Amino acid sequence: MKLVTERPFADPEVAARQLVQLASSIEPVQDSRVHIEKINYPFLYTLKGSGAEFGAGIRCAVEKGWLELHESGTYVRLLSHGEDLLRQ
């Protein structure tokens, strides 16, 4: 009997890759910015990720240079390394 369900986004890099994919699918606003809630909602409610997995994924994507998080936390910007990731 298995009491714990598997979490597909428990690995921060997997979560980061998914967030980059979500950010690339959304039409950016001014200065190539994507509102954080536009990637937050599908990650949490459609893909059933958790808030902790979302946070870890954002941190990982920023550390790897895939996304840039605005200092206010309301926007992300897809960086060239993130675009390269999508081409692989």
PEDAVEN-V205767 format. One record per helix or strand. SS is the DSSP state (alpha for helix, beta for strand). FROM is the first residue (numbers start at 1). TO is the last residue. If there is no record, write none. Layout:
SS;FROM;TO + SS;FROM;TO
//
This chain:
alpha;12;24 + beta;29;29 + alpha;30;32 + beta;33;35 + alpha;36;46 + alpha;51;63 + beta;67;69 + beta;75;78 + alpha;80;87
//
